[in-house]
Amino acid sequence: MKCLQQTFGCGNINQDSKATYLVVRRLSDLTNIIIPFFDKYSIMGNKNKDFEDFKSVAHLMNSKAHLTKEGIEQKWNEYFKKIKFKINYINVTLAFIFKLTVAFRKAAVV
């Protein structure tokens, strides 16, 4: 963590019983140092989606749009669409698994 802190030149190191963290609280450090770093060196896997959400919120805050009703509504609408998509995906997946299980049981009976 000290190496990351020195590389970025920002943040504080915090530790609890489970892990050690690099905590960056300044919005300017996030938008000028951390986000550009991870834009250049992309995060692999599902965490990249989380990073994109984090980045959009940071830019929203940097532009002060989070202080307006329109800015908040826009962000909430985006999140609700994502949550709705994830719920629909889970429902479709569970329905498929259920159909597969029923088909397997019928085949086993025959």
Buried (B, 14 or more C-beta within 10 A) or exposed (E): BEEEBEEBEBBEEEEEEEEEEBEBEEEEBBBEBBBEEBEEEEEEEEEEEEBEBBBBBBBBBBEEBBEEEEBEEBBEEBEEEEEEEEEEEEEEEEEEEEEEEEEEEEEEEE
